[in-house]
Amino acid sequence: MTSRRQFRRPILVAAALAIFVAFAASPARADRCDDTAKQLAEAIDGIKVNFKAANIIYLTHPAAQEFSLGCKGDKYAVELYAKTDRKIKPEFFNLVGSAAAVIFTLPKDDAVTGTSRCLKRMGLLRGDKYAVELYAKTDRKVKPAFFDLVGSAAAVIFTLPKDDAMTGTSRCLKRLGILRGDKISMRYKRLDMECTRTKKETAIVVRRGLDQ
């Protein structure tokens, strides 16, 4: 099988999204993949079918640095792959959502919601007021493993000593309660932290501002 990397130049800072659906193997899959690529080109302005290598059809669109449709036989039938700069523009969200709606026969609103949520929860979305965001959610009763996960991730993303990252994120989560309420906003080590709690879930957002 031809490697995808043979046709992609390395990009140091980028946001990527891959979506796939699993099905049983089918001899007509390649033909369906070609048909789907044509449907994408007809349905979405700016999409062009570039070339095909093995089971991957390479596409182009002004909103994406890399864009492809894959039909793989071992684990899944269809894959949508899109890549752009770290600072994601609205056109990229619209492109990915529109393409996913066509490929996986979903309402466009659902497809845009799902793909955007995926990118945001990975901390890859660069917003108007912050450079990097880490988001994590768990059950209302926070377990030790969640504290460790959030602290470790924050240490890597924001290049902090793990002890400092653990202290800040744990302090935010532990302040949730009867005395302080179900929403805590605080600043620690030049990071903005916000913790929220509902009847079923607890969530934390850690952000670094654009000026930091």
Backbone hydrogen bonds, N-H to C=O, Kabsch-Sander energy under -0.5 kcal/mol:
donor,donor_aa,acceptor,acceptor_aa,energy
6,Q,3,S,-0.9
7,F,4,R,-1.5
8,R,5,R,-1.3
14,A,12,L,-0.6
15,A,84,T,-2.1
17,L,82,A,-2.4
19,I,80,L,-2.5
21,V,78,V,-1.8
29,R,26,S,-1.6
32,R,28,A,-2.1
33,C,29,R,-2.3
34,D,30,A,-2.1
35,D,31,D,-2.2
36,T,32,R,-2.5
37,A,33,C,-2.2
38,K,34,D,-1.8
39,Q,35,D,-2.2
40,L,36,T,-2.3
41,A,37,A,-2.0
42,E,38,K,-2.0
43,A,39,Q,-2.4
44,I,40,L,-2.3
45,D,43,A,-0.5
47,I,44,I,-1.5
48,K,60,T,-2.0
50,N,48,K,-0.6
50,N,58,Y,-2.7
51,F,58,Y,-1.0
53,A,56,I,-2.8
56,I,53,A,-2.1
57,I,69,L,-3.5
58,Y,51,F,-3.2
58,Y,56,I,-0.6
59,L,67,F,-2.8
60,T,48,K,-2.0
61,H,64,A,-0.5
64,A,61,H,-1.8
65,Q,83,K,-2.7
66,E,83,K,-1.6
67,F,59,L,-0.6
68,S,81,Y,-2.5
69,L,57,I,-2.6
70,G,79,E,-3.0
71,C,55,N,-2.9
77,A,21,V,-2.3
78,V,21,V,-1.3
79,E,70,G,-2.5
80,L,19,I,-2.9
81,Y,68,S,-2.5
81,Y,79,E,-0.5
82,A,17,L,-2.2
83,K,66,E,-2.5
84,T,15,A,-2.4
86,R,13,V,-0.6
88,I,86,R,-1.2
92,F,89,K,-1.3
93,F,89,K,-1.4
94,N,90,P,-2.4
95,L,91,E,-2.3
96,V,92,F,-2.7
97,G,93,F,-2.5
98,S,94,N,-2.6
99,A,95,L,-2.7
100,A,96,V,-2.7
101,A,97,G,-2.0
102,V,98,S,-1.8
103,I,99,A,-2.8
104,F,100,A,-2.6
106,L,101,A,-1.4
111,A,107,P,-2.2
112,V,108,K,-2.9
113,T,109,D,-2.2
114,G,110,D,-2.4
115,T,111,A,-2.4
116,S,112,V,-2.3
117,R,113,T,-2.2
118,C,114,G,-1.9
119,L,115,T,-1.9
120,K,116,S,-2.4
121,R,117,R,-2.4
122,M,118,C,-0.9
123,G,120,K,-1.5
124,L,119,L,-1.6
125,L,119,L,-0.6
126,R,86,R,-0.5
127,G,125,L,-0.7
127,G,130,Y,-0.8
131,A,208,R,-3.5
132,V,208,R,-1.0
133,E,123,G,-0.5
134,L,206,V,-3.0
135,Y,121,R,-0.5
136,A,204,I,-2.1
138,T,202,T,-2.9
140,R,200,K,-1.5
142,V,140,R,-1.0
146,F,143,K,-1.2
147,F,143,K,-1.5
148,D,144,P,-2.2
149,L,145,A,-2.2
150,V,146,F,-2.6
151,G,147,F,-2.4
152,S,148,D,-2.5
153,A,149,L,-2.6
154,A,150,V,-2.6
155,A,151,G,-2.0
156,V,152,S,-1.7
157,I,153,A,-2.9
158,F,154,A,-2.6
159,T,156,V,-0.5
160,L,155,A,-1.5
165,A,161,P,-2.3
166,M,162,K,-3.0
167,T,163,D,-2.2
168,G,164,D,-2.4
169,T,165,A,-2.3
170,S,166,M,-2.3
171,R,167,T,-2.2
172,C,168,G,-1.9
173,L,169,T,-2.1
174,K,170,S,-2.8
175,R,171,R,-1.2
176,L,173,L,-1.1
177,G,181,G,-2.2
181,G,177,G,-2.2
184,I,195,C,-3.0
186,M,193,M,-2.6
188,Y,191,L,-2.4
191,L,188,Y,-1.4
192,D,207,R,-2.6
193,M,186,M,-3.2
193,M,191,L,-0.5
194,E,205,V,-2.3
195,C,184,I,-2.9
196,T,203,A,-2.3
197,R,182,D,-2.1
198,T,201,E,-3.1
202,T,138,T,-2.2
203,A,196,T,-2.8
204,I,136,A,-2.5
205,V,194,E,-2.4
206,V,134,L,-2.7
207,R,192,D,-2.9
208,R,132,V,-1.9
210,L,129,K,-0.7
212,Q,209,G,-1.6
